[in-house]
Amino acid sequence: MIKKENQRLLALDILRGITIAGMILVNNPGSWGSIYAPLGHAEWNGLTPTDLVFPFFMFIMGISTYFSLRKYKFEFSKEAALKILKRTIIIFAIGLGIAWFSLFLRTWNSLASADISIFERLSQSIFVFENLRILGVMPRLALTYCATAIIALTIKHKYIPTLIVGILIVYTFILFLGNGFEYNETNILSIVDKAILGENHMYKDNGIDPEGLVSTIPAIAHVLLGFFVGKIFTEKKDIHSKVEFLFIMGSILTFVGLLLSYGCPINKKIWSPTFVLTTCGLASTLLALLIWIIDIKGYKRWSLFFESFGVNPLFMYVMGAFLTICFGSILFPYGDGSISIHNFMYSIVLKPTLGAYAGSLAYALLFVALNWVIGYQLYKRKIYIKI
């Protein structure tokens, strides 16, 4: 834990906080069968508000990576390499830990009626590595951060736009030549992930892992795009010039992404090139709007809620994931059986009172509020937990 000393761009913290709060919100409905359309992911091609939160965070991570590497003067060194390696390993390991903890509790509950000793039940629940999902949100953040940081320290920054375009063009060819737009196991993404990771270590979604290995390639370009925007943004001395640049860049990227989507669909699950362009464009535009509202006009009182999420982003996301697992998997005696906090709140309290959909939304909002209460205590005490 450290005390924060350097000045931060408040609008960037707010946008980061909006994305973290959004990720927690959409990951915690009262019922997955009762979700309002804007709070669900697109089934395949297309884009919903929910599909924006993760790519927005990755775009911001690219900007933040530029800020964090400035102290090394963008020169590769042993110190920089060790920092990058350490952070990559920590973020990746936390992702694996979250996946293991969830699988541990699910396995423990599934063995409740088995005729085995508590020690055997515990052993079988702990050693579940043959079914552990390897990739996910945190591992993707780790891999894309690592690649972006290494590239930023080893090549001239003027070549980064060319590298981004090259990556997206190559990935486009991979998709078109590898059946990449088919939502089934013939998709090249599914084939590669099964061959390298194994089916038991993948998220099961028609054979496609939305954070799989191949789709990490355009995700690297995504973070690099955020990095390069952060570079140009920093070089602009006047705040009005910064806002103007972000609006123009956002408009161009969004327009190009939407235009190209007629031939290359926007698709989050495969992280299509048009998904990269459109979401980065929208993130840039929203950041410009927030800077104008908060830093230029000074309307910032409303932003306190999101700032509490934004100053400790990865910690808040990990805490939210931990609470999600605990609320959904730890059972307590109820009536003639047992029930989780999640099921009790939704099925017993909220659904009978508000109905299926409103109750599901209410649960998600209450869960976000609980996370905010914890995050606000850290924010109020100026405690910043780095991951």
Secondary structure, DSSP 8 states (H G I E B T S, - for coil): -B---S---HHHHHHHHHHHHHHHHHT--S-TTS--GGGS--SSSS--THHHHHHHHHHHHHHHHHHHHGGGTT---HHHHHHHHHHHHHHHHHHHHHHHHHHHHHHHHHTTTSSS-HHHHHHHHH--GGG----SHHHHHHHHHHHHHHHHHHS-GGGHHHHHHHHHHHHHHHHHHTTTT-SSTTSHHHHHHHHHT-GGGS--STT--TT-STTHHHHHHHHHHHHHHHHHHHH--SHHHHHHHHHHHHHHHHHHHHHHTTTS---TTTT-HHHHHHHHHHHHHHHHHHIIIIIIS---GGGHHHHHHHTSHHHHHHHHHHHHHHHHH-EEEETTEEEEHHHIIIIIIIHHHH-HHHHHHHHHHHHHHHHHHHHHHHHHTT-B---
